[in-house]
Amino acid sequence: MEAKATQALLNELIETLKDGQKGYADAMTDVEDPTLKATFKHYAAQRAGYITEIEDQMFKMDLKPEEESSVTSAVHRAWIDLKAALTSKDNKAVLVECERGEDYAKKAYETALKVEGISPVLKAVIEKQASGVREAHDKIRMMRDTAK
């Protein structure tokens, strides 16, 4: 896989992760439920760690993370309704919006995993992160289903 394509793929994952991190950080600040607060804090930190891992891989491959990306608008829409849900103080609505963001992240990772010709080390990082994203999605969905 050529460097430019790898760079674009990784920048898209970074943008997706940044949006998720921001979404969870906002949710963590605004929800009152201590269990939700702890969950959102965990996933905000997880996404920050994932961003660092991908940026480290890019550095090793002599690729640069973009400051601004064109994919941001689509990713951002995945989390945009979270603000409205947070102001409503409705935990179920907040979880529904978090799950929507997770759906987007899951798709981004599924796409990344189908890419041919990336290094085995990078593929292992993406696979590990994809697994964490799937786990987060399933936990958020389970919490949504049990929320009042």
Backbone as a printed PyTorch tensor [residue, N CA C, xyz], in Angstrom:
tensor([[[  0.8500,  -1.1770,   0.0000],
         [  0.0000,   0.0000,   0.0000],
         [  0.8980,   1.2440,   0.0000]],

        [[  0.5600,   2.2010,  -0.8220],
         [  1.4140,   3.3860,  -0.8970],
         [  1.2400,   4.2780,   0.3340]],

        [[  2.2750,   5.0450,   0.6110],
         [  2.3140,   5.8690,   1.8220],
         [  1.1300,   6.8360,   1.9150]],

        [[  0.7860,   7.4630,   0.7950],
         [ -0.2990,   8.4460,   0.8050],
         [ -1.6320,   7.8130,   1.2130]],

        [[ -1.9020,   6.6170,   0.7160],
         [ -3.1390,   5.9050,   1.0540],
         [ -3.1320,   5.4830,   2.5260]],

        [[ -1.9880,   5.0090,   2.9900],
         [ -1.8580,   4.6280,   4.4010],
         [ -2.0890,   5.8490,   5.2870]],

        [[ -1.4810,   6.9560,   4.8900],
         [ -1.6320,   8.1920,   5.6600],
         [ -3.0980,   8.6220,   5.7250]],

        [[ -3.8030,   8.5610,   4.6030],
         [ -5.2130,   8.9500,   4.5670],
         [ -6.0520,   8.0390,   5.4680]],

        [[ -5.7810,   6.7410,   5.3990],
         [ -6.4990,   5.7690,   6.2170],
         [ -6.2900,   6.0640,   7.7060]],

        [[ -5.0340,   6.2720,   8.0840],
         [ -4.7220,   6.5020,   9.4990],
         [ -5.2640,   7.8410,   9.9810]],

        [[ -5.2220,   8.8520,   9.1180],
         [ -5.7970,  10.1410,   9.5020],
         [ -7.3000,  10.0320,   9.7340]],

        [[ -7.9580,   9.2120,   8.9340],
         [ -9.4010,   9.0140,   9.1300],
         [ -9.6710,   8.3550,  10.4820]],

        [[ -8.8610,   7.3460,  10.8260],
         [ -9.0300,   6.7020,  12.1370],
         [ -8.7710,   7.7090,  13.2630]],

        [[ -7.7480,   8.5220,  13.1200],
         [ -7.4390,   9.5290,  14.1450],
         [ -8.6130,  10.4890,  14.3190]],

        [[ -9.1710,  10.9680,  13.2110],
         [-10.3210,  11.8760,  13.2960],
         [-11.4950,  11.2140,  13.9980]],

        [[-11.7450,   9.9570,  13.6540],
         [-12.8380,   9.2020,  14.2750],
         [-12.5940,   9.0820,  15.7780]],

        [[-11.3620,   8.7810,  16.1480],
         [-11.0110,   8.6300,  17.5620],
         [-11.1040,   9.9600,  18.3110]],

        [[-10.6480,  11.0460,  17.6630],
         [-10.7210,  12.3620,  18.3140],
         [-12.1640,  12.7480,  18.5890]],

        [[-13.0370,  12.4820,  17.6290],
         [-14.4450,  12.7910,  17.8240],
         [-15.0290,  11.9690,  18.9630]],

        [[-14.6770,  10.6930,  19.0080],
         [-15.1560,   9.8410,  20.0890],
         [-14.6320,  10.3010,  21.4380]],

        [[-13.3610,  10.6540,  21.4580],
         [-12.7630,  11.1390,  22.7050],
         [-13.4900,  12.3940,  23.1870]],

        [[-13.7310,  13.3250,  22.2810],
         [-14.4190,  14.5600,  22.6410],
         [-15.8540,  14.2710,  23.0620]],

        [[-16.5180,  13.3870,  22.3350],
         [-17.8950,  13.0250,  22.6830],
         [-17.9690,  12.4450,  24.0890]],

        [[-17.0710,  11.5180,  24.3870],
         [-17.0680,  10.9050,  25.7220],
         [-16.6600,  11.9030,  26.8060]],

        [[-15.7240,  12.7750,  26.4970],
         [-15.3060,  13.7820,  27.4840],
         [-16.4740,  14.7240,  27.7950]],

        [[-17.1930,  15.1460,  26.7530],
         [-18.3770,  16.0020,  26.9650],
         [-19.4210,  15.2640,  27.7940]],

        [[-19.6790,  14.0160,  27.4300],
         [-20.6860,  13.2230,  28.1350],
         [-20.2950,  13.0260,  29.5960]],

        [[-19.0050,  12.7460,  29.8140],
         [-18.5020,  12.5150,  31.1680],
         [-18.7280,  13.7480,  32.0460]],

        [[-18.5210,  14.9220,  31.4670],
         [-18.6760,  16.1640,  32.2130],
         [-20.1390,  16.4470,  32.5330]],

        [[-21.0230,  16.0970,  31.6080],
         [-22.4170,  16.5260,  31.7220],
         [-23.3690,  15.5260,  32.3720]],

        [[-23.0370,  14.2370,  32.3890],
         [-23.9640,  13.2860,  33.0240],
         [-23.7700,  13.3080,  34.5320]],

        [[-24.8360,  12.9490,  35.2300],
         [-24.7490,  12.9330,  36.6940],
         [-24.5540,  11.5230,  37.2390]],

        [[-25.0330,  10.5330,  36.5150],
         [-24.9370,   9.1350,  36.9400],
         [-23.4670,   8.7230,  37.0670]],

        [[-23.0310,   8.3030,  38.2830],
         [-21.6130,   7.9700,  38.4960],
         [-21.1170,   6.7990,  37.6410]],

        [[-21.9610,   5.8290,  37.3630],
         [-21.5630,   4.6930,  36.5270],
         [-21.3060,   5.1650,  35.1000]],

        [[-22.2020,   5.9940,  34.5730],
         [-22.0170,   6.5300,  33.2230],
         [-20.7700,   7.3990,  33.1730]],

        [[-20.5970,   8.2290,  34.1950],
         [-19.4230,   9.1090,  34.2620],
         [-18.1410,   8.2820,  34.1510]],

        [[-18.0670,   7.2100,  34.9350],
         [-16.8780,   6.3470,  34.9460],
         [-16.6840,   5.6540,  33.5890]],

        [[-17.7640,   5.1890,  33.0010],
         [-17.6960,   4.5220,  31.6940],
         [-17.1910,   5.4960,  30.6370]],

        [[-17.7720,   6.6920,  30.6070],
         [-17.3910,   7.6850,  29.6020],
         [-15.9430,   8.1310,  29.8000]],

        [[-15.5320,   8.2510,  31.0570],
         [-14.1440,   8.6280,  31.3480],
         [-13.1890,   7.5550,  30.8090]],

        [[-13.5580,   6.2940,  31.0300],
         [-12.7390,   5.1730,  30.5530],
         [-12.5890,   5.2170,  29.0330]],

        [[-13.7030,   5.4380,  28.3250],
         [-13.6340,   5.4300,  26.8550],
         [-12.9620,   6.6770,  26.2960]],

        [[-13.0920,   7.7990,  26.9640],
         [-12.3630,   9.0050,  26.5290],
         [-10.8560,   8.7430,  26.6290]],

        [[-10.4260,   8.1370,  27.7450],
         [ -9.0100,   7.8140,  27.9340],
         [ -8.5560,   6.7460,  26.9360]],

        [[ -9.4030,   5.7510,  26.6770],
         [ -9.0720,   4.6980,  25.7080],
         [ -8.8050,   5.3210,  24.3370]],

        [[ -9.6950,   6.2290,  23.9130],
         [ -9.5480,   6.8470,  22.5920],
         [ -8.2790,   7.6970,  22.5300]],

        [[ -7.9660,   8.3940,  23.6050],
         [ -6.7260,   9.1860,  23.6470],
         [ -5.5170,   8.2680,  23.4660]],

        [[ -5.5400,   7.1140,  24.1190],
         [ -4.4560,   6.1410,  23.9870],
         [ -4.3450,   5.6020,  22.5660]],

        [[ -5.4890,   5.3550,  21.9440],
         [ -5.4980,   4.8500,  20.5690],
         [ -4.9140,   5.8830,  19.6110]],

        [[ -5.2530,   7.1480,  19.8230],
         [ -4.7170,   8.2180,  18.9700],
         [ -3.1830,   8.2040,  19.0570]],

        [[ -2.6630,   8.1240,  20.2720],
         [ -1.2190,   8.0950,  20.4820],
         [ -0.5840,   6.9010,  19.7730]],

        [[ -1.2210,   5.7340,  19.8740],
         [ -0.6740,   4.5310,  19.2110],
         [ -0.5910,   4.7210,  17.7010]],

        [[ -1.6520,   5.2510,  17.1110],
         [ -1.6490,   5.4370,  15.6510],
         [ -0.6280,   6.5000,  15.2570]],

        [[ -0.5690,   7.5870,  16.0050],
         [  0.4150,   8.6300,  15.6950],
         [  1.8390,   8.0850,  15.8200]],

        [[  2.0910,   7.2190,  16.8020],
         [  3.4070,   6.5770,  16.9370],
         [  3.7350,   5.7400,  15.7060]],

        [[  2.7640,   4.9820,  15.2290],
         [  2.9600,   4.1680,  14.0210],
         [  3.2560,   5.0660,  12.8160]],

        [[  2.5270,   6.1670,  12.7140],
         [  2.7370,   7.0980,  11.5980],
         [  4.1480,   7.6750,  11.6530]],

        [[  4.5730,   8.0300,  12.8480],
         [  5.9160,   8.5830,  13.0460],
         [  6.9660,   7.5830,  12.5790]],

        [[  6.7810,   6.3080,  12.9480],
         [  7.7290,   5.2540,  12.5540],
         [  7.7660,   5.0660,  11.0400]],

        [[  6.6500,   5.3520,  10.3740],
         [  6.5740,   5.1890,   8.9100],
         [  6.8750,   6.5030,   8.1870]],

        [[  7.2470,   7.5100,   8.9770],
         [  7.5470,   8.8270,   8.4210],
         [  6.3200,   9.4590,   7.7250]],

        [[  5.1470,   9.2430,   8.3280],
         [  3.9060,   9.8490,   7.8370],
         [  3.4670,  10.9020,   8.8430]],

        [[  2.7570,  11.9050,   8.3680],
         [  2.3370,  12.9840,   9.2640],
         [  0.8280,  12.9420,   9.5030]],

        [[  0.4340,  13.0120,  10.7900],
         [ -0.9940,  13.1670,  11.0600],
         [ -1.4500,  14.5460,  10.5630]],

        [[ -2.6200,  14.6040,   9.9610],
         [ -3.1440,  15.8920,   9.4830],
         [ -3.7180,  16.6760,  10.6470]],

        [[ -3.6140,  17.9990,  10.5340],
         [ -4.2420,  18.8620,  11.5430],
         [ -5.7460,  18.9160,  11.3160]],

        [[ -6.1220,  19.1210,  10.0740],
         [ -7.5360,  19.1730,   9.7100],
         [ -7.8010,  18.1350,   8.6480]],

        [[ -8.9350,  17.4970,   8.7180],
         [ -9.2410,  16.4650,   7.7380],
         [-10.6120,  16.6840,   7.1360]],

        [[-10.7860,  16.2370,   5.9220],
         [-12.0670,  16.3900,   5.2440],
         [-13.1120,  15.4220,   5.7840]],

        [[-12.6640,  14.3490,   6.4240],
         [-13.6350,  13.3750,   6.9300],
         [-14.3140,  13.8560,   8.2090]],

        [[-13.7720,  14.8710,   8.8140],
         [-14.2720,  15.3280,  10.1100],
         [-15.7650,  15.5780,  10.1090]],

        [[-16.3020,  16.1880,   9.0590],
         [-17.7100,  16.5540,   9.0700],
         [-18.6070,  15.3240,   9.2460]],

        [[-18.3150,  14.2470,   8.5520],
         [-19.1310,  13.0430,   8.6820],
         [-19.0080,  12.4540,  10.0820]],

        [[-17.7930,  12.3970,  10.5860],
         [-17.5610,  11.8610,  11.9210],
         [-18.2520,  12.7450,  12.9410]],

        [[-18.0800,  14.0270,  12.7810],
         [-18.6320,  14.9840,  13.7270],
         [-20.1450,  14.8390,  13.8280]],

        [[-20.7980,  14.5990,  12.7020],
         [-22.2560,  14.4200,  12.7130],
         [-22.6490,  13.2320,  13.5740]],

        [[-21.7800,  12.2490,  13.6500],
         [-22.0950,  11.0640,  14.4530],
         [-22.2380,  11.4200,  15.9340]],

        [[-21.5550,  12.4500,  16.3770],
         [-21.5950,  12.8340,  17.7910],
         [-22.3740,  14.1230,  18.0470]],

        [[-22.8510,  14.7960,  16.9950],
         [-23.4140,  16.1350,  17.1480],
         [-24.6890,  16.1440,  18.0020]],

        [[-25.5160,  15.1110,  17.8630],
         [-26.7670,  15.0700,  18.6090],
         [-26.5580,  14.7640,  20.0860]],

        [[-25.3200,  14.4090,  20.4310],
         [-25.0140,  14.1310,  21.8270],
         [-25.2560,  15.3600,  22.6960]],

        [[-24.9050,  16.5410,  22.1950],
         [-25.0970,  17.7840,  22.9600],
         [-26.5580,  17.9590,  23.3710]],

        [[-27.4740,  17.7620,  22.4250],
         [-28.9030,  17.9000,  22.7070],
         [-29.3420,  16.8750,  23.7590]],

        [[-28.8460,  15.6420,  23.6100],
         [-29.2010,  14.5960,  24.5700],
         [-28.6820,  14.9430,  25.9590]],

        [[-27.4780,  15.5160,  26.0220],
         [-26.8990,  15.8740,  27.3220],
         [-27.7070,  16.9610,  28.0140]],

        [[-28.1750,  17.9410,  27.2550],
         [-28.9530,  19.0170,  27.8840],
         [-30.2960,  18.4940,  28.3690]],

        [[-30.7870,  17.4100,  27.7580],
         [-32.0680,  16.8440,  28.1990],
         [-31.9300,  16.0620,  29.5130]],

        [[-30.7030,  15.7750,  29.9160],
         [-30.4160,  14.9870,  31.1330],
         [-31.0510,  13.6020,  31.0830]],

        [[-31.2590,  13.0900,  29.8690],
         [-31.8720,  11.7800,  29.6730],
         [-30.7530,  10.7780,  29.3700]],

        [[-30.4350,   9.9370,  30.3640],
         [-29.3160,   9.0050,  30.2080],
         [-29.4830,   8.0750,  29.0150]],

        [[-30.6960,   7.6070,  28.7880],
         [-30.9230,   6.7010,  27.6580],
         [-30.6250,   7.4260,  26.3420]],

        [[-31.0800,   8.6740,  26.2160],
         [-30.8350,   9.4560,  24.9930],
         [-29.3280,   9.6660,  24.7930]],

        [[-28.6150,   9.9240,  25.8790],
         [-27.1540,  10.1000,  25.8070],
         [-26.5110,   8.8050,  25.3110]],

        [[-26.9400,   7.6830,  25.8470],
         [-26.3770,   6.3880,  25.4400],
         [-26.7110,   6.0680,  23.9860]],

        [[-27.9030,   6.4450,  23.5410],
         [-28.2770,   6.2420,  22.1350],
         [-27.3070,   7.0060,  21.2360]],

        [[-26.9880,   8.2500,  21.5950],
         [-26.0660,   9.0620,  20.7870],
         [-24.6380,   8.5200,  20.8580]],

        [[-24.2180,   8.0460,  22.0200],
         [-22.8850,   7.4490,  22.1360],
         [-22.7980,   6.1970,  21.2720]],

        [[-23.8760,   5.4140,  21.2530],
         [-23.8710,   4.2130,  20.4250],
         [-23.7850,   4.5880,  18.9490]],

        [[-24.4530,   5.6690,  18.5530],
         [-24.3790,   6.1160,  17.1630],
         [-22.9200,   6.4740,  16.8110]],

        [[-22.2310,   7.1500,  17.7000],
         [-20.8140,   7.4600,  17.4920],
         [-19.9770,   6.1980,  17.3920]],

        [[-20.3070,   5.2060,  18.2370],
         [-19.5900,   3.9300,  18.2100],
         [-19.8490,   3.1780,  16.9080]],

        [[-21.0690,   3.2760,  16.3770],
         [-21.3800,   2.6350,  15.0890],
         [-20.4310,   3.1730,  14.0240]],

        [[-20.2370,   4.4760,  14.0410],
         [-19.3690,   5.1130,  13.0590],
         [-17.9180,   4.6390,  13.2300]],

        [[-17.4740,   4.5810,  14.4840],
         [-16.0990,   4.1330,  14.7620],
         [-15.9140,   2.6770,  14.3200]],

        [[-16.9070,   1.8480,  14.6100],
         [-16.8380,   0.4350,  14.2200],
         [-16.6830,   0.3130,  12.7000]],

        [[-17.4780,   1.0750,  11.9640],
         [-17.4060,   1.0590,  10.4870],
         [-16.0340,   1.5090,  10.0070]],

        [[-15.4960,   2.5580,  10.6110],
         [-14.1800,   3.0670,  10.2010],
         [-13.1140,   1.9850,  10.3930]],

        [[-13.1960,   1.2500,  11.5010],
         [-12.2220,   0.1840,  11.7530],
         [-12.4440,  -1.0170,  10.8350]],

        [[-13.7160,  -1.3500,  10.5580],
         [-13.9910,  -2.4550,   9.6370],
         [-13.3960,  -2.1510,   8.2640]],

        [[-13.5450,  -0.8990,   7.8270],
         [-12.9740,  -0.4690,   6.5470],
         [-11.4550,  -0.5760,   6.5850]],

        [[-10.8530,  -0.0920,   7.6640],
         [ -9.3880,  -0.1210,   7.7960],
         [ -8.8560,  -1.5540,   7.7800]],

        [[ -9.5920,  -2.4790,   8.3780],
         [ -9.1340,  -3.8710,   8.4430],
         [ -9.1890,  -4.5760,   7.0880]],

        [[ -9.9870,  -4.0520,   6.1670],
         [-10.0830,  -4.6570,   4.8270],
         [ -8.9650,  -4.1990,   3.9050]],

        [[ -8.2230,  -3.1720,   4.3240],
         [ -7.1760,  -2.6060,   3.4690],
         [ -6.0260,  -3.5960,   3.3320]],

        [[ -5.6070,  -3.7960,   2.0980],
         [ -4.5010,  -4.7220,   1.8040],
         [ -3.1660,  -3.9750,   1.8690]],

        [[ -2.1280,  -4.7000,   2.2140],
         [ -0.7770,  -4.1900,   2.0640],
         [ -0.2710,  -3.2610,   3.1530]],

        [[ -0.9390,  -3.2200,   4.3060],
         [ -0.3660,  -2.4310,   5.3980],
         [  0.5380,  -3.3510,   6.2150]],

        [[  1.4840,  -2.7720,   6.8860],
         [  2.4730,  -3.5810,   7.6080],
         [  1.7950,  -4.4410,   8.6790]],

        [[  2.3750,  -5.6160,   8.9640],
         [  1.8040,  -6.4890,   9.9920],
         [  1.7130,  -5.8020,  11.3610]],

        [[  2.6900,  -4.9800,  11.6840],
         [  2.6840,  -4.2730,  12.9750],
         [  1.4920,  -3.3140,  13.0330]],

        [[  1.3120,  -2.5410,  11.9800],
         [  0.1950,  -1.5950,  11.9190],
         [ -1.1380,  -2.3360,  11.9390]],

        [[ -1.2140,  -3.4260,  11.1950],
         [ -2.4480,  -4.2180,  11.1550],
         [ -2.7860,  -4.7280,  12.5580]],

        [[ -1.7750,  -5.1600,  13.3120],
         [ -1.9970,  -5.6500,  14.6790],
         [ -2.5460,  -4.5370,  15.5810]],

        [[ -2.0160,  -3.3300,  15.4260],
         [ -2.5030,  -2.1790,  16.2130],
         [ -3.9670,  -1.9110,  15.8750]],

        [[ -4.2680,  -1.8900,  14.5730],
         [ -5.6440,  -1.6110,  14.1320],
         [ -6.5980,  -2.7100,  14.6080]],

        [[ -6.1640,  -3.9670,  14.5390],
         [ -7.0070,  -5.0780,  15.0090],
         [ -7.2930,  -4.9670,  16.5020]],

        [[ -6.2660,  -4.6380,  17.2760],
         [ -6.4360,  -4.5030,  18.7310],
         [ -7.4160,  -3.3700,  19.0370]],

        [[ -7.2480,  -2.2430,  18.3490],
         [ -8.1350,  -1.0980,  18.5750],
         [ -9.5590,  -1.4100,  18.1160]],

        [[ -9.6920,  -2.0940,  16.9940],
         [-11.0210,  -2.4580,  16.4780],
         [-11.7610,  -3.3140,  17.5020]],

        [[-11.0240,  -4.2060,  18.1330],
         [-11.6120,  -5.0580,  19.1590],
         [-12.1010,  -4.2100,  20.3450]],

        [[-11.2960,  -3.2370,  20.7550],
         [-11.6890,  -2.3380,  21.8450],
         [-12.9040,  -1.4970,  21.4870]],

        [[-12.9680,  -1.0600,  20.2330],
         [-14.1090,  -0.2630,  19.7600],
         [-15.3850,  -1.1180,  19.7470]],

        [[-15.2650,  -2.3610,  19.2720],
         [-16.4350,  -3.2710,  19.2760],
         [-16.9240,  -3.5130,  20.6970]],

        [[-15.9790,  -3.7160,  21.6150],
         [-16.3240,  -3.9280,  23.0250],
         [-17.0530,  -2.7150,  23.5930]],

        [[-16.5300,  -1.5240,  23.2970],
         [-17.1510,  -0.2820,  23.7720],
         [-18.5640,  -0.1660,  23.2090]],

        [[-18.7060,  -0.4250,  21.9130],
         [-20.0180,  -0.3560,  21.2600],
         [-21.0100,  -1.2770,  21.9690]],

        [[-20.5920,  -2.5190,  22.2150],
         [-21.4920,  -3.4990,  22.8150],
         [-21.8490,  -3.1220,  24.2520]],

        [[-20.8820,  -2.5840,  24.9890],
         [-21.1620,  -2.1700,  26.3700],
         [-22.1180,  -0.9760,  26.3890]],

        [[-21.8850,  -0.0110,  25.5060],
         [-22.7710,   1.1620,  25.4410],
         [-24.1880,   0.7120,  25.0570]],

        [[-24.2780,  -0.2050,  24.0800],
         [-25.5980,  -0.7080,  23.6600],
         [-26.2890,  -1.4260,  24.8130]],

        [[-25.5390,  -2.2500,  25.5600],
         [-26.1180,  -2.9520,  26.6920],
         [-26.6120,  -1.9500,  27.7520]],

        [[-25.7980,  -0.9250,  28.0210],
         [-26.2040,   0.0980,  29.0020],
         [-27.4410,   0.8470,  28.5000]],

        [[-27.4890,   1.1020,  27.2010],
         [-28.6590,   1.7830,  26.6140],
         [-29.9100,   0.9340,  26.8100]],

        [[-29.7650,  -0.3700,  26.5490],
         [-30.9230,  -1.2580,  26.6390],
         [-31.4570,  -1.3910,  28.0660]],

        [[-30.5890,  -1.1820,  29.0560],
         [-31.0410,  -1.3170,  30.4510],
         [-31.3390,   0.0500,  31.0740]],

        [[-31.0570,   1.1330,  30.3580],
         [-31.3080,   2.4730,  30.9130],
         [-32.8120,   2.7480,  30.9810]],

        [[-33.1690,   3.5210,  31.9510],
         [-34.5880,   3.8830,  32.1310],
         [-34.9150,   5.0520,  31.2290]]])
